[in-house]
């Protein structure tokens, strides 16, 4: 699933940090694939993602969580990465 999408966000359902990541990406013009994890499914997914929510993958590669996305956005690194991954066309 990760390799098939330019940007994918694994988010905990109802999590404010996940909401911020989704809003930032959509505000930049990205339409990320979002996989929302429900509380009942957390154990299996958390083990695979090492307890990091939201988990963002760009271009099939692990990128990071909210802190990494925000830092990349502030430094201007995020937009070129999104373009390279095919998530932005402008």
NUDO-811013 format. One record per atom (N, C-alpha, C): x, y negated, z; residue in one letter. Coordinates in steps of 0.1 Angstrom, whole numbers, padded with zeros to 4 digits, always signed. Example, Ala and Ser with C-alpha at 12.3 -4.5 7.8 and 13.67 -1.06 7.14 Angstrom:
REM residues 2
+0132+0057+0078A
+0123+0045+0078A
+0132+0033+0078A
+0128+0022+0071S
+0137+0011+0071S
+0129+0000+0079S
***
This chain:
REM residues 90
+0008+0012+0000X
+0000+0000+0000X
+0009-0013+0000X
+0020-0012+0007X
+0028-0024+0009X
+0035-0027-0005X
+0039-0017-0012X
+0046-0019-0025X
+0037-0024-0036X
+0024-0021-0034X
+0014-0024-0045X
+0009-0039-0044X
+0012-0046-0034X
+0007-0060-0032X
+0018-0069-0030X
+0017-0081-0036X
+0027-0091-0035X
+0029-0096-0021X
+0018-0098-0014X
+0018-0102+0001X
+0007-0094+0008X
+0011-0087+0019X
+0001-0080+0027X
+0004-0084+0041X
-0007-0086+0048X
-0007-0089+0062X
-0014-0079+0070X
-0007-0073+0080X
-0014-0063+0089X
-0017-0072+0101X
-0030-0073+0105X
-0034-0082+0115X
-0043-0074+0125X
-0042-0079+0138X
-0051-0074+0148X
-0064-0081+0147X
-0075-0074+0146X
-0088-0081+0144X
-0091-0090+0155X
-0094-0103+0152X
-0097-0113+0161X
-0085-0120+0167X
-0073-0117+0163X
-0061-0123+0169X
-0059-0137+0163X
-0056-0147+0172X
-0054-0161+0167X
-0041-0162+0159X
-0031-0155+0163X
-0018-0155+0156X
-0020-0150+0141X
-0027-0140+0140X
-0030-0134+0127X
-0038-0144+0118X
-0047-0151+0125X
-0056-0161+0118X
-0047-0172+0113X
-0037-0177+0120X
-0028-0187+0116X
-0020-0183+0104X
-0015-0171+0104X
-0007-0166+0093X
-0016-0166+0080X
-0028-0160+0081X
-0037-0160+0070X
-0040-0174+0065X
-0043-0183+0073X
-0046-0197+0069X
-0034-0204+0063X
-0022-0202+0068X
-0010-0208+0062X
-0008-0202+0048X
-0009-0189+0046X
-0007-0183+0033X
-0018-0188+0023X
-0030-0188+0027X
-0041-0192+0018X
-0040-0207+0015X
-0035-0215+0025X
-0033-0229+0022X
-0022-0232+0012X
-0013-0223+0011X
-0002-0224+0001X
-0007-0219-0013X
-0018-0213-0013X
-0024-0208-0026X
-0022-0193-0028X
-0018-0186-0017X
-0016-0172-0018X
-0029-0165-0014X
-0032-0154-0020X
-0044-0146-0017X
-0039-0133-0011X
-0034-0133+0001X
-0028-0120+0007X
-0038-0109+0008X
-0034-0097+0007X
-0042-0086+0011X
-0041-0085+0026X
-0052-0084+0032X
-0052-0083+0047X
-0058-0070+0052X
-0050-0063+0060X
-0055-0051+0066X
-0057-0054+0081X
-0069-0055+0085X
-0072-0058+0099X
-0074-0045+0107X
-0066-0044+0118X
-0066-0033+0126X
-0075-0035+0138X
-0084-0025+0140X
-0093-0026+0151X
-0087-0020+0163X
-0092-0024+0175X
-0086-0019+0188X
-0085-0004+0188X
-0095+0003+0183X
-0095+0018+0184X
-0084+0024+0176X
-0079+0017+0165X
-0069+0022+0156X
-0055+0017+0160X
-0053+0009+0170X
-0041+0002+0173X
-0029+0012+0176X
-0031+0022+0183X
-0020+0031+0187X
-0012+0036+0175X
-0019+0042+0165X
-0012+0047+0153X
-0005+0036+0145X
-0012+0025+0143X
-0006+0015+0135X
+0005+0008+0142X
+0003+0005+0155X
+0013-0001+0163X
+0027+0007+0163X
+0026+0020+0164X
+0038+0028+0164X
+0045+0026+0151X
+0038+0025+0140X
+0045+0023+0127X
+0051+0009+0125X
+0044-0001+0131X
+0049-0015+0129X
+0057-0020+0141X
+0060-0011+0150X
+0068-0015+0161X
+0062-0026+0170X
+0049-0026+0171X
+0042-0035+0180X
+0043-0050+0175X
+0044-0052+0162X
+0046-0066+0158X
+0033-0070+0150X
+0025-0079+0155X
+0013-0083+0149X
+0013-0099+0149X
+0010-0105+0139X
+0008-0100+0126X
+0021-0096+0119X
+0020-0086+0110X
+0031-0081+0103X
+0029-0085+0088X
+0039-0092+0083X
+0038-0097+0069X
+0049-0090+0061X
+0044-0085+0049X
+0053-0080+0039X
+0052-0088+0027X
+0063-0092+0021X
+0064-0100+0009X
+0072-0092-0001X
+0066-0090-0013X
+0073-0083-0023X
+0077-0069-0020X
+0069-0062-0012X
+0071-0049-0008X
+0081-0047+0004X
+0086-0058+0009X
+0096-0058+0020X
+0091-0064+0033X
+0094-0058+0044X
+0091-0064+0057X
+0097-0078+0058X
+0088-0088+0061X
+0093-0102+0062X
+0094-0106+0076X
+0083-0104+0084X
+0083-0108+0098X
+0069-0111+0103X
+0068-0118+0114X
+0056-0122+0120X
+0054-0137+0118X
+0045-0142+0127X
+0042-0156+0127X
+0054-0165+0128X
+0063-0162+0137X
+0075-0170+0139X
+0084-0171+0126X
+0085-0160+0120X
+0094-0160+0107X
+0087-0167+0096X
+0074-0165+0095X
+0066-0172+0084X
+0067-0187+0086X
+0064-0192+0099X
+0065-0206+0101X
+0079-0212+0099X
+0089-0205+0103X
+0103-0210+0101X
+0106-0211+0087X
+0102-0201+0079X
+0105-0201+0065X
+0097-0212+0058X
+0085-0215+0062X
+0077-0225+0057X
+0083-0239+0060X
+0088-0241+0072X
+0094-0254+0076X
+0107-0256+0068X
+0115-0246+0066X
+0127-0248+0059X
+0126-0248+0044X
+0114-0245+0039X
+0112-0245+0025X
+0116-0232+0018X
+0119-0222+0026X
+0123-0209+0021X
+0111-0200+0016X
+0099-0203+0022X
+0088-0194+0019X
+0082-0195+0005X
+0080-0207+0000X
+0074-0209-0013X
+0083-0202-0024X
+0096-0203-0025X
+0103-0196-0035X
+0102-0181-0033X
+0102-0176-0021X
+0100-0161-0019X
+0087-0157-0024X
+0076-0164-0022X
+0063-0161-0026X
+0062-0161-0042X
+0069-0171-0048X
+0069-0171-0062X
+0077-0159-0068X
+0088-0156-0062X
+0096-0144-0066X
+0088-0131-0065X
+0080-0130-0055X
+0072-0118-0053X
+0059-0117-0062X
+0056-0129-0069X
+0045-0129-0078X
+0032-0133-0071X
+0033-0139-0059X
+0021-0143-0051X
+0017-0157-0055X
+0026-0165-0061X
+0024-0179-0065X
+0028-0180-0080X
+0021-0188-0087X
+0025-0190-0101X
+0029-0204-0104X
+0028-0213-0095X
+0032-0227-0098X
+0045-0230-0093X
***
